[in-house]
């Protein structure tokens, strides 16, 4: 059992215990009841916004460790200009990465998705529409969204990705049910560049990743922005990120290679 799920069960058991106590000995003070409810909501929200706890869905967020290796991943593409600039930098450094693509963008730029695969990189799913509320939809809706994204990638590249990173990283039991039925693996991250936020600076992105990256890290950056044509800070930051990784004696490997057992 994951730590997150254990925390949720403990919080739920505490709530049930408080309810039983109220039935047997009379209502607890309102402040106590409200406080307990607030704590439970906080625990529930923590599991939503910190998927690494695996409170609602099983996922992978880091490598097995034991080797001086890390993996680079990029979200929210493809996009003709920015994705190609990322690809150019990776090719120059001889590095392979994984791109978690949005299905509707693949439909719009199938040639860019094909270039990613042709250059030896892997593709994962990031939803078809990057629905920020996807985790709240029905399992059928989630499955339909993921199947549409898979089909877009298949038409563009001939490949069917089996890794999925939920939009904004939000998970839920409904996400868990849908991916289990489709046989997908949910992927999170252990180091976040914060390169896709408004006002992100390349030097800050590079220093943040350099400070946090360690053996087994899965690094999250962006080769495009979700709803904007603006260049993500990762494009300018990537050379410094790669230099910092090498200075730490770490090797960038494909995500699937990072996840293999020692």
ZIDA-V794223 format. One record per backbone hydrogen bond with DSSP energy under -1.0 kcal/mol. CO is the residue of the C=O (numbers start at 0). NH is the residue of the N-H. E is the energy in kcal/mol with one decimal. If there is no record, write none. Layout:
# ZIDA-V794223
CO,NH,E  CO,NH,E
This chain:
# ZIDA-V794223
1,5,-2.0  2,6,-2.4  3,7,-2.2  4,8,-2.4  5,9,-2.4  6,10,-2.6  7,11,-2.5  8,12,-2.8  9,13,-2.4  10,14,-1.9  11,15,-2.4  12,16,-2.6  13,17,-2.1  14,18,-2.0  15,19,-2.7  16,20,-2.4  17,21,-1.9  18,22,-2.0  19,23,-2.2  20,24,-2.7  21,25,-1.3  28,32,-2.2  29,33,-2.9  30,34,-2.2  31,35,-2.6  32,36,-2.3  33,37,-2.4  34,38,-2.2  35,39,-2.2  36,40,-2.5  37,41,-2.2  38,42,-2.4  39,43,-2.7  40,44,-2.6  41,45,-2.2  42,46,-1.7  43,47,-1.1  44,48,-2.4  45,49,-1.5  49,52,-2.0  50,53,-2.3  52,3,-1.6  59,187,-3.5  66,68,-2.3  67,250,-2.2  68,215,-3.4  69,252,-2.8  70,218,-2.9  71,97,-1.9  72,220,-2.1  73,99,-3.1  74,222,-1.5  76,101,-2.8  78,82,-1.9  80,84,-1.6  81,85,-2.2  82,86,-2.7  83,87,-2.2  84,88,-2.0  85,89,-2.5  86,90,-2.5  87,91,-2.1  88,92,-1.6  89,94,-2.6  96,121,-2.1  97,73,-2.4  98,123,-2.7  100,125,-2.3  101,105,-1.9  102,106,-2.2  103,107,-1.3  104,108,-2.8  108,112,-1.6  109,113,-2.2  110,114,-1.7  111,115,-2.0  112,116,-1.7  113,117,-2.6  114,118,-2.0  115,120,-2.0  116,119,-2.0  121,98,-2.8  123,100,-2.5  124,164,-2.9  126,102,-2.3  127,103,-2.5  130,133,-1.9  132,135,-1.9  133,136,-1.5  137,141,-2.4  138,142,-2.6  139,143,-2.7  140,144,-2.3  141,145,-2.4  142,146,-2.7  143,147,-2.1  144,148,-1.9  145,149,-2.7  146,150,-2.4  147,151,-2.0  148,152,-2.1  149,153,-2.6  150,154,-2.4  151,155,-1.6  152,156,-2.8  153,157,-2.1  161,184,-2.4  162,124,-3.2  163,186,-2.7  165,168,-2.5  166,169,-1.6  171,175,-2.4  172,176,-2.4  173,177,-2.3  174,178,-2.6  175,179,-1.9  176,180,-1.9  177,181,-1.6  178,182,-1.0  178,183,-2.2  184,163,-2.8  185,59,-2.4  190,219,-3.1  194,232,-1.7  196,199,-1.7  200,204,-2.5  201,205,-2.6  202,206,-2.2  203,207,-2.3  204,208,-2.2  205,209,-2.6  206,210,-1.9  207,211,-1.5  208,212,-2.7  213,216,-2.4  215,62,-3.7  216,70,-2.3  217,189,-2.4  217,190,-2.0  218,72,-2.3  219,192,-2.7  220,74,-2.1  231,234,-1.6  232,236,-1.9  233,237,-2.3  236,240,-2.3  237,241,-2.8  238,242,-2.1  239,243,-2.3  240,244,-2.2  241,245,-2.2  242,246,-2.3  243,247,-1.4  244,249,-2.1  245,248,-1.8  250,69,-2.5  253,257,-2.1  254,258,-1.6
